Amino acid sequence: MRLYHGSNQQILEIDLKKSKDHKDFGRGFYMTQDFSRAYCFCTSKGVEQLKLDL
């Protein structure tokens, strides 16, 4: 399964302590199977899209 995460910084390791409590679904590391959704978020922040293969 390929999952995508759009971010404004490079993610080398998931650290939930850096996530915020008041996001849509609470504290977490949000990912999607939809490349275009992650890409749109990522490019709106001016960075390259990051992906993880699981």
N, C-alpha and C positions, 0 to 999 in steps of 0.2 A: 504494500500500500504506500502510495506517495502522498505526503501531507505537506502543506505550504503554510508559512508564517510570514506575513509582511511586517517589517520592523524598521525603525529609524536608526538602528544600530546593529552591529554584527552580534549574533548570538552563538557563542561557542558551547555554552552549557545552560540548561534550563535551571533557573534559580527562582522558585516561587516567592522567596522573601522580597524580590524586586517587583512583584506584581502588586497592583492596587486593589483594595477591598471593594471599591465602588464601581467596578466595571459591570457590563451587562449581566454576566452570570457569576459575579463574585471574583475572588482571587483565583488566578489560574494563568495558564499559558495557552492562548487561543490559536488553534490551527484549523485549516480547512482542506478538503479535497478539491476545492474549486480554485484552480490556478488563477483565473481571471479576478476573482475576489481578492486574493492575497496580493496579486500584482497591482491592482488598482490602489489598495491601501499603501503598499510599499512605495510605488512611484509618486504618490501624493506627498510622501515624506522625503523624496529626493534620494532614495537609496536603491541598490540592486535588490532583487527578490531573493530570499533565502529559502532553501528547501531541505527537507529531511526525508530520506527513504527509510521506511519501516517495514 
